[in-house]
Amino acid sequence: MKRKIGRVSESHPGAYGKTVQASVFKATCLDLMDEVAESRVPVVVTKHGRPVVKVVPVDEVSVSPVGFLRGSIVRQGDVVLPDHEAWLSSGGDPLDGGAK
């Protein structure tokens, strides 16, 4: 059963959006968090009319590009050193464009 959260006000455009007094936030914190999660509208909590905190919905977590391939790459030896056997069996210098 949803409870109506009292004393949530709409500020003038461009200010903070929805605001709620700290005493009301304290009394209705869980309901207010559910409302913010559902409506995706941030709420600013005020003390004596001054904004002190903003309750915002959490963004969906995206997969980090760091470490997401861990365990899927196979090491096949040293890729920097040349393959001397293939170099010598080619009959010439492969860097000369095939000239022998």
C-alpha positions in Angstrom: 0.0 0.0 0.0 1.5 3.3 -1.0 1.4 6.2 1.4 1.1 9.8 0.2 4.2 11.8 1.0 3.2 15.1 2.4 4.9 18.5 1.9 6.7 17.6 -1.3 6.7 20.8 -3.3 7.5 21.9 -6.8 9.9 24.8 -6.9 9.9 27.4 -9.6 11.4 26.1 -12.9 15.2 26.0 -13.1 15.7 25.8 -9.3 15.8 22.3 -7.7 12.7 20.5 -9.0 10.9 18.7 -6.2 11.9 19.6 -2.6 11.0 18.1 0.7 11.8 19.3 4.3 14.3 17.2 6.3 11.6 16.4 8.9 9.3 15.0 6.2 12.2 13.2 4.6 13.0 11.5 7.9 9.4 10.4 8.4 8.9 9.1 4.8 12.4 8.2 3.7 11.6 4.7 2.3 8.5 5.8 0.5 10.3 8.8 -1.0 13.1 6.6 -2.2 10.6 4.3 -3.9 8.9 7.3 -5.5 12.3 8.6 -6.9 13.1 5.2 -8.2 9.8 4.8 -10.0 9.4 8.4 -11.3 13.2 8.9 -12.0 12.7 12.5 -10.7 15.3 13.8 -8.2 14.1 15.2 -4.9 16.1 17.8 -2.9 16.0 17.7 0.9 16.1 21.1 2.6 16.9 22.2 6.2 15.5 25.6 7.1 14.8 26.3 3.5 18.4 25.6 2.3 19.1 22.6 0.1 21.4 20.0 1.8 21.1 16.8 -0.2 19.7 15.5 -3.4 18.1 12.0 -3.8 18.5 10.8 -7.3 17.7 7.5 -9.0 20.6 5.2 -9.7 21.6 4.7 -13.4 21.7 1.2 -14.8 25.2 -0.2 -14.4 26.9 -0.8 -17.6 29.6 -3.4 -18.2 33.0 -2.0 -17.5 35.4 -2.2 -20.5 38.2 -3.0 -18.1 38.4 -6.7 -17.4 35.3 -7.9 -19.3 37.5 -10.1 -21.6 39.4 -11.7 -18.7 39.8 -15.4 -19.3 38.8 -15.2 -23.0 42.3 -14.4 -24.5 44.8 -17.1 -25.1 48.5 -16.4 -25.2 50.3 -18.1 -28.0 53.9 -17.4 -27.2 56.0 -14.3 -28.0 54.5 -12.2 -30.8 57.4 -9.8 -31.0 60.3 -12.2 -31.8 60.4 -13.3 -35.5 59.9 -17.0 -36.5 63.5 -17.8 -37.6 62.6 -21.2 -39.1 59.9 -19.6 -41.4 62.4 -16.8 -42.3 65.2 -19.1 -43.3 63.0 -21.6 -45.2 61.5 -18.9 -47.3 64.6 -18.9 -49.5 65.3 -15.2 -49.2 64.5 -12.1 -47.2 60.7 -11.7 -47.0 61.2 -8.0 -46.5 62.8 -7.6 -50.0 59.4 -8.2 -51.7 60.2 -11.8 -52.7 63.6 -11.0 -54.4 66.1 -13.8 -54.0 
